[in-house]
Amino acid sequence: MPYDTSLVPARLLTLATDTATALGPEWSVTGLLSTAILVHPFGLRIQLRLHADGLRISALTAMSSTPGNPDEIRATAPITEATGHKAAELIHTRVLPPLGQRDAHAALRLLSLPPA
C-alpha cells in the first residue's frame, strides 16, 4: 500500500501541513492510514496522530549499537494547543535532538573502524 493522505483526518492533515511549513520547505507531508507523516529528504520520518489526550508526535531511532531495536521518541501536546508552530517547536526540542544523537553515534562507529 503506497503512502497517501486519503485516510488522514482533515484536521490532522491541515495541522501536519502547517507543521511542515513551519519546519521548512524541505519537509513534505504524506500519510499511512490515519497517521500523517512528515518526511525530510535525508530520510527522517516523524508521525503525527490525534489521540484522546492530544496530538502525539513520534519517531523511531536506534540509539544503541543494535539498529534493529529502535527506540521511540514521543512528544504530546493537548489538542486545544495544537498548532503547526507548536508542533514544529515540539519537534525541534524533543524529537530532532535524539535523531541528531543517532547520527553522531553512527559517525563515531564509522570513525572507530580500523583503517582499510
Protein Blocks (a to p, Z undefined) as FASTA:
>chain_A
ZZdfklgcfklmmmmmmmmmmnomkbccddehjbccdddfkopacdddddfkbccddddd
dfbfblklccdddddddfklmcfklmmmmmmmmmmmmmmmmmmmmmmmmmmpccZZ
